[in-house]
Amino acid sequence: MNLTDKLNFYINELMKNQNTTSDPLLQNLVSYQEYQALLQPVINALEQNPDADYETLKQILYRQSGLREMIIDFVQNKKLTAGLVLDFGSFDSQNEIIAGSKQEYAILNNKKINIPQKMTYDTIFDLASTSKIFTTLAILKLMEENYLDLFDPIVKYVPEFSDLANTTIFDLLKFKVHIKTKVRIDTAKTKEEAEKILFSAYIYPEQELHNSYTDIGAMILRYVVERITALPFSQYITETILKPLNMNDTYLNVPAEKIDRVANENFSMQINCTGDLIERTDNVPGTVNDPKALAIGASYGIAPGHAGFFSTTHDMITLGNALINYTLLKKETVFNMSENVTGHAMANKYSYYYGSLVYCKQPDNLKLGVYHKLSGKAFMSPGYAGTSLYVDPLNQICLFLGSNRLHNRIYDIHKNCISNIHTKLDTGKQIYILPNGAEEIVSLDYTKKKELVIQKALDLALQYKLLKQLYPDVALTRTKKI
C-alpha cells in the first residue's frame, strides 16, 4: 500500500468513526476534505524530509501546528490561567506540554505575597466536575456486575429521596431530568444540614431540558453506590478504580506530604452588581473549590459525587487509557457513555447533548462539547476549576488538561460592570479596573480559549496517529515540550 492509499484508508477510518453514533444530527459533521486538509501536513513533512525518523517528524509537525504559540498566548500573554499541563495522544505516543505557574501568590504571615512556583508534570489539580467521571464509572461497574439495573428507581436504594417518585438511575446518569433542591445546598451550616437539603431533591415541573446539566444527579447517585456496596463512596472508588490502575496521586483529601504539589486555586475574584471586588482567601491548596462539596463534607472524607477529587495529569491519562483499552469497563459500556438522550433540534436551534455525566458532541459547535473531528464514541469531562479529560475509544486518543484557572483572577463579573473590562492592545490580556485604579486579570474567556487549545492538540494527536501507522515499529514514546 503506497502513501496515498494509506492516507485514504486512514481518512476513511476517521469518517467511519465520526459517524459511529445513533443520532443522525451528530453524523457527517466533518467532511472528507476537512480531514484531508488536517492530515496534509503529515504528507508534506514526509515528502520534504524523506530521511527523517519518527521523532523528528513529530517535532516538525508540532512546530508547524502553532500549538506552542497558542499556549504561550493563552498563558503568558492573555494570562487566562496561571499555568497548565497538557498531555495528549494515543496510548503508544503521549505528549506533554507544561507552561506557567502552579502558584503566583500565597498567604504568608496573613498577607498575600507574590511567591511564584513553576507548574510541573506532577502537579495535583482540583478536578471539580471532572470528578463526575468516577461516579459514572462506579454506577456502570455495578451495572456490569449485576448489582443494579439502570432503570431501577432511585428510591429502591435510597428511600430518603421520596420526592423523586419513579426517577431512575438512568434519568440521573444521562441528565434526562431537571432536579432541584428546596434550598441551596451551599447555604448549609453543617454537613448534616447539607444532607437534609439534598434529600429534599425533587423533579422540577418545567422540563424544557434546553440545558439539563446539574450537579444534583451525581450527588444522588453517590448514595446509590454507597447503599449497594455498604462502603463510603471514596473507598469504593479507591478499591475498584484507583488501586487497580495504580492511580497513586488521586485523592479526595490530599495527604499533607503532597500539599506542596497542589495547584493553587486561592484568590479567585468576582465583581458584584455594585462593582465591589469579592476575593476568596480560604481556598488554600488542598481545599476543594466547589461550595456544595465543602458543604456536604469533602474535608471530612465524604465524597459528594459531583466534585471533590484531586489528581495529576499522569493519573488521569492512565484512567483515560484504561477506558480506551477496555480494562476498566466492557467495550459496549464505554461506547454507551457517549450516547445522548437529552439533545434534540428545537426551532432551528439545539438543546445540549450529554452522555453519562459527560459531554458528547453538539450539533452546534459554538456550544461546549466534544471536538467534531473525533469519533462518535468520544466524550469529555470538564471541571470548573480548570481541568478537562477527553477520551476517544475508537480513535484511541486521550487528552487531559490541568490548570489553575481561578487563581488570582476575576472569573465572574456582573453584567452591570462589564464596561470596566479593558483589553491590553499588545498582549490581548483583559483587565478590570477597580475604583481605586488597581488592575486585576480577567479570565472570562478561559473556557472558550481553552477549547481552542485542546482542539489544536487533538489535531496533532490525529496527525501523530497517522504518522505512527506509517512507522508501526516505533516503540512507546513520550515527548516533552515547552
C-alpha positions in Angstrom: 0.0 0.0 0.0 1.5 3.3 -1.1 1.4 6.6 0.9 -1.7 7.9 -0.9 -3.5 4.6 -0.2 -2.6 4.7 3.5 -3.8 8.3 3.8 -7.1 7.4 2.1 -7.5 4.4 4.3 -6.9 6.5 7.5 -9.3 9.2 6.4 -12.0 6.6 5.6 -11.4 5.2 9.1 -11.9 8.6 10.7 -15.0 9.2 8.6 -16.5 5.9 9.7 -15.6 6.5 13.3 -17.1 10.0 13.5 -20.4 8.5 12.3 -20.5 5.8 14.9 -23.4 7.3 16.7 -27.1 6.6 16.7 -28.1 10.3 16.3 -28.1 11.5 12.6 -27.7 15.1 13.8 -24.2 14.1 15.1 -23.2 12.4 11.9 -21.2 13.8 8.9 -20.1 16.9 11.0 -16.7 16.8 9.3 -16.1 16.2 5.6 -13.6 14.0 3.8 -11.9 17.2 2.5 -11.6 18.6 6.0 -9.8 15.5 7.3 -7.6 15.6 4.2 -6.6 19.2 4.9 -5.9 18.3 8.5 -3.6 15.5 7.5 -1.8 17.1 4.6 1.0 18.5 6.8 1.9 14.8 7.6 2.3 14.1 3.9 4.2 17.3 3.3 6.6 16.5 6.2 7.3 13.0 4.8 7.9 14.3 1.3 10.1 17.2 2.4 12.1 15.1 4.9 12.4 11.6 3.3 15.2 10.6 5.6 13.8 11.9 8.9 12.9 9.5 11.7 9.6 9.3 13.6 10.6 11.7 16.4 12.0 14.3 14.0 8.8 14.3 12.0 6.8 14.7 15.2 8.8 17.7 16.1 8.3 19.2 12.6 4.5 18.7 12.9 4.5 20.3 16.4 6.4 23.3 15.2 4.1 23.8 12.2 0.9 23.3 14.2 1.2 26.6 16.1 0.2 24.8 19.4 3.2 26.2 21.2 2.5 29.8 20.2 -1.2 29.3 21.1 -0.3 28.1 24.6 2.2 30.9 25.1 -0.5 33.4 24.1 -3.0 31.6 26.4 -0.8 31.5 29.5 1.8 34.3 29.1 0.1 36.9 27.0 -3.6 36.8 27.8 -2.9 35.2 31.2 -6.2 33.3 31.1 -4.7 30.9 33.7 -1.6 30.9 35.8 -0.4 27.7 34.2 -1.3 24.4 32.7 -0.2 20.9 32.0 -1.4 19.3 28.7 -0.9 15.6 27.9 -2.4 14.2 24.7 -2.0 11.5 22.2 -2.6 7.8 21.6 -1.6 5.0 24.0 1.8 4.5 22.3 2.6 8.2 21.8 1.8 10.6 24.6 3.0 14.3 24.5 3.5 16.6 27.5 3.3 20.4 27.4 3.9 22.3 30.7 3.6 26.1 30.9 3.3 28.8 33.5 2.9 28.6 37.3 1.1 26.4 39.7 1.1 29.4 42.1 1.6 33.1 41.7 0.6 34.3 45.2 0.3 32.7 48.6 -0.6 33.8 52.1 2.4 34.4 54.3 2.1 35.9 57.8 -1.6 36.7 57.0 -0.6 38.7 53.9 -1.0 37.9 50.2 2.6 37.7 48.9 4.0 37.1 45.4 5.6 33.6 45.8 5.7 32.1 42.3 6.1 28.4 41.8 6.5 26.7 38.4 4.0 24.3 37.0 5.3 20.7 37.0 4.1 17.5 35.4 3.3 16.0 38.9 1.2 19.0 39.9 -2.0 17.9 41.6 -5.2 19.6 40.4 -8.7 20.1 41.9 -10.8 18.1 39.4 -14.1 19.8 40.3 -16.7 18.4 37.9 -14.2 16.1 36.2 -14.8 14.1 39.4 -18.2 13.1 37.9 -16.3 10.5 35.8 -15.7 8.5 38.9 -19.5 8.5 39.7 -20.2 7.3 36.2 -17.7 4.5 36.4 -18.9 3.4 39.8 -22.5 3.1 38.5 -21.5 1.3 35.3 -19.2 -1.1 37.1 -22.1 -2.1 39.5 -24.4 -2.4 36.4 -21.9 -4.8 34.7 -21.7 -6.8 37.9 -25.5 -7.1 38.1 -25.8 -5.2 41.3 -28.2 -2.7 39.8 -30.3 -2.1 36.7 -30.0 1.4 35.2 -33.8 1.6 35.0 -34.3 0.9 38.7 -35.8 3.9 40.6 -33.6 5.8 42.9 -35.9 5.2 45.9 -35.3 1.4 45.6 -31.9 2.0 47.0 -32.2 5.4 48.8 -35.8 5.8 50.0 -34.9 9.2 51.6 -35.3 10.7 48.1 -39.0 10.3 48.4 -39.8 13.3 46.2 -38.1 11.7 43.2 -41.0 9.2 42.7 -40.2 7.0 39.7 -37.0 8.8 38.7 -34.4 6.2 37.6 -30.7 5.8 37.8 -30.7 6.2 34.0 -32.5 9.5 34.3 -29.8 10.9 36.5 -26.9 9.3 34.7 -28.0 10.9 31.4 -29.1 14.3 32.7 -32.6 13.4 31.5 -34.5 15.3 34.1 -34.3 18.7 35.8 -33.7 18.3 39.5 -33.7 21.0 42.2 -33.5 21.1 46.0 -35.8 23.2 48.1 -32.9 25.2 49.5 -29.4 25.7 48.1 -27.0 23.1 49.4 -24.1 25.5 49.8 -26.2 27.5 52.3 -25.9 24.7 54.8 -24.0 25.3 58.0 -23.2 21.7 58.7 -22.8 18.5 56.6 -25.9 17.1 58.3 -27.9 20.1 57.2 -26.5 19.8 53.7 -27.5 16.1 53.5 -31.0 17.0 54.7 -31.3 19.6 51.9 -30.1 17.1 49.3 -32.7 14.6 50.4 -35.3 17.3 49.5 -34.4 16.9 45.8 -37.4 17.0 43.5 -38.2 16.9 39.8 -38.7 20.5 38.6 -42.1 20.7 36.9 -40.9 22.6 33.8 -38.9 20.0 31.9 -37.9 22.0 28.8 -34.4 20.5 29.0 -32.7 23.2 27.0 -29.7 22.6 29.2 -30.2 19.8 31.8 -26.7 19.8 33.2 -26.7 19.5 37.0 -24.6 18.5 40.0 -27.5 17.2 42.0 -27.9 14.0 40.0 -24.3 12.9 40.5 -24.6 13.7 44.2 -27.7 11.4 44.5 -26.0 8.6 42.5 -23.2 8.6 45.1 -25.8 7.4 47.6 -26.9 4.6 45.3 -23.3 3.3 45.2 -22.9 3.5 48.9 -26.1 1.7 49.7 -25.3 -1.1 47.3 -21.7 -1.6 48.3 -22.0 -0.7 52.0 -18.8 1.3 51.5 -18.1 5.0 51.6 -18.1 6.3 48.0 -14.4 7.4 48.2 -13.4 3.9 49.5 -15.3 2.2 46.7 -13.5 4.4 44.1 -10.2 3.7 45.7 -10.6 -0.1 45.8 -12.2 -0.6 42.4 -10.5 2.1 40.3 -7.6 3.9 41.8 -5.7 0.9 43.3 -6.1 -1.4 40.3 -4.9 1.3 37.9 -2.1 2.4 40.3 -3.5 6.0 40.3 -1.4 6.8 43.4 -1.8 10.6 43.2 -5.6 10.7 43.1 -7.3 11.7 46.4 -10.4 13.1 48.0 -8.2 14.7 50.6 -4.6 15.2 49.5 -2.0 13.9 52.1 -0.1 16.6 54.0 3.2 15.5 52.5 1.8 16.2 49.0 0.1 19.5 49.6 3.0 21.4 48.1 2.3 19.8 44.8 -1.3 21.1 44.6 -2.0 23.9 42.1 -3.1 27.0 44.0 -6.7 28.0 43.3 -6.9 30.6 46.0 -7.6 34.4 45.5 -10.3 33.8 42.9 -12.3 37.0 42.4 -15.8 38.1 41.5 -17.3 41.6 40.8 -20.8 42.0 42.2 -23.6 44.2 40.9 -22.3 47.3 42.8 -18.8 46.9 41.3 -17.3 45.6 44.5 -14.4 43.0 44.4 -15.1 39.8 46.3 -11.9 37.8 46.7 -11.8 34.4 48.2 -8.9 33.6 50.5 -10.0 30.3 52.1 -9.4 28.1 49.1 -5.8 27.2 50.0 -4.1 24.3 48.3 -5.8 21.0 49.2 -9.1 22.7 49.8 -11.8 21.8 47.2 -13.2 24.9 45.4 -16.7 23.7 44.9 -19.0 25.1 47.7 -21.5 22.2 47.5 -18.6 19.7 48.0 -17.5 21.7 51.0 -21.0 21.8 52.5 -21.6 18.1 52.0 -18.3 17.3 53.9 -15.5 16.7 51.4 -12.9 17.8 54.0 -14.3 15.2 56.4 -13.8 12.4 53.8 -17.3 12.5 52.4 -17.1 12.2 48.6 -20.0 14.3 47.2 -20.2 12.5 43.8 -20.1 15.6 41.6 -16.8 17.1 42.6 -14.1 16.8 45.3 -11.3 14.7 43.9 -7.8 15.9 43.2 -5.5 14.2 40.7 -2.5 14.5 38.4 -2.2 14.5 34.6 -0.4 11.2 34.8 -3.2 9.5 36.8 -6.0 10.9 34.5 -4.2 9.8 31.4 -3.9 6.4 33.0 -7.7 6.4 33.6 -8.4 7.5 30.1 -6.2 4.8 28.6 -7.9 2.2 30.8 -11.2 3.2 29.3 -9.7 3.1 25.8 -8.3 -0.4 26.3 -11.5 -1.6 28.0 -9.6 -2.8 31.1 -12.0 -1.0 33.4 -15.3 -1.4 31.7 -16.5 -3.6 28.8 -16.3 -2.2 25.3 -20.1 -1.8 24.9 -20.3 0.0 28.2 -17.6 2.5 27.3 -19.3 3.1 23.9 -22.6 3.8 25.6 -21.1 6.6 27.8 -21.3 9.0 24.8 -24.9 8.1 23.9 -27.1 11.2 24.1 -30.7 11.2 25.2 -31.1 14.9 26.0 -30.1 16.6 22.8 -32.7 17.4 20.1 -33.4 20.1 17.5 -35.8 22.9 18.6 -36.8 25.8 16.4 -33.7 25.9 14.3 -31.6 25.5 17.4 -30.4 22.6 19.5 -30.6 21.7 23.1 -27.5 20.5 24.9 -26.3 17.0 24.2 -24.9 14.9 27.1 -23.7 11.4 27.8 -23.3 9.6 31.1 -22.5 12.6 33.3 -20.1 13.6 30.5 -20.3 15.9 27.4 -20.6 14.4 23.9 -20.7 16.1 20.5 -23.0 19.0 19.9 -24.5 19.8 16.5 -23.8 23.5 17.3 -20.0 23.7 17.6 -20.4 27.0 19.5 -21.6 25.1 22.5 -19.2 23.3 24.8 -18.9 19.7 23.5 -16.6 17.1 22.0 -14.4 18.2 19.1 -16.2 17.2 15.9 -13.2 15.5 14.3 -13.2 12.8 17.0 -15.3 9.7 16.8 -19.0 9.4 17.7 -18.0 7.5 20.8 -15.7 10.2 22.2 -16.7 12.1 25.4 -15.3 14.8 27.6 -15.4 15.6 31.3 -14.6 19.3 32.1 -14.1 20.7 35.5 -14.9 24.3 36.6 -11.6 24.7 38.4 -9.7 24.2 35.1 -9.5 20.6 34.1 -10.6 18.6 31.1 -10.5 14.9 30.3 -11.1 13.7 26.7 -11.5 10.0 25.8 -12.0 8.7 22.3 -12.1 4.9 22.5 -12.5 4.4 18.7 -9.6 6.6 17.6 -7.7 5.6 20.8 -6.9 9.1 21.7 -6.8 10.5 25.3 -6.2 14.1 26.5 -6.0 15.7 29.9 -5.5 19.4 30.6 -5.0 20.6 34.1 -4.8 24.2 35.1 -5.5 26.6 38.0 -7.8 29.0 36.1 -9.3 30.6 39.2 -6.0 31.5 40.9 -5.5 35.3 41.2 -8.1 36.0 38.5 -11.5 37.6 38.1 -13.7 34.8 36.8 -17.1 36.3 37.2 -18.3 39.9 36.6 -21.9 41.2 36.9 -23.3 42.4 33.7 -23.6 45.9 35.0 -19.8 46.1 35.3 -18.7 44.6 32.0 -17.8 48.0 30.7 -15.0 48.2 33.1 -13.1 45.4 31.3 -10.2 46.7 29.2 -8.0 44.8 26.7 -4.3 45.4 26.5 -3.5 46.0 22.8 0.0 44.5 22.9 -1.0 41.1 24.6 -4.8 40.8 24.4 -4.9 40.4 28.2 -8.1 41.6 29.7 -8.0 43.6 32.9 -10.6 45.0 35.2 -10.0 48.5 36.6 -11.2 48.8 40.2 -12.5 52.1 41.7 -9.1 52.8 43.3 -7.4 52.4 39.9 -5.9 49.0 40.6 -5.9 46.4 37.8 -6.9 42.7 38.1 -6.6 40.0 35.5 -9.9 38.9 33.9 -10.3 35.3 32.8 -13.9 35.2 31.5 -12.7 33.8 28.1 -10.9 30.8 29.7 -13.3 28.0 28.7 -13.7 29.2 25.1 -10.0 29.7 24.5 -9.1 26.5 26.4 -11.2 24.5 24.0 -9.3 26.0 21.0 -6.0 24.9 22.6 -7.5 21.4 23.2 -8.7 21.2 19.6 -5.3 22.1 18.2 -3.7 19.4 20.4 -6.3 16.9 19.2 -5.5 17.8 15.6 -1.9 17.0 16.4 -2.9 13.7 18.0 -4.7 12.7 14.8 -1.7 13.7 12.8 0.6 11.7 15.1 -1.7 8.7 14.9 -1.3 8.7 11.1 2.4 9.1 11.4 2.6 6.2 13.8 0.7 4.0 11.4 3.5 4.8 8.8 6.1 3.9 11.4 4.5 0.9 13.1 7.7 -0.5 14.6 8.5 2.6 16.7 8.3 1.9 20.5 6.3 3.8 23.1 7.3 7.4 23.1 6.7 10.3 25.5 7.6 13.8 24.2 8.0 16.8 26.5 7.6 20.3 25.1 7.7 23.9 26.4 
